[in-house]
Amino acid sequence: MIDDDDIPLFDMPDFDDTMRRLSDLFRTHRICRQRACCRNESCQGGFGPPCYLQQRHLFADAILYELDEYRAFWRDQRRRARLAPSRTRC
């Protein structure tokens, strides 16, 4: 039997936060019903988050069919970030 101390649940991320991060990864702010998400181009969270609760199939389809496109998008974003001049203060 597994002891409760063997699985530190306090170290695990919150479900809503995990789904918010996944929403950002899949860029679902474009279809979210919350205006703040569209305006900030990022999931603003909440219970669910709302875009996941409203359109769960999009998350499954994104993983099943569109993962290569998302990888290419974020690969390009990382490349651009590396090429951008540093904005640190001297």
Secondary structure, 3 states (H helix, E strand, C coil): CCCHHHCCHHHCCCHHHHHHHHHHHHCHHHCCCCHHHHHHCCCCCCCCCHHHHHCHHHHHHHHHHCHHHHHHHHHHHHHHHHHCCCCCCC
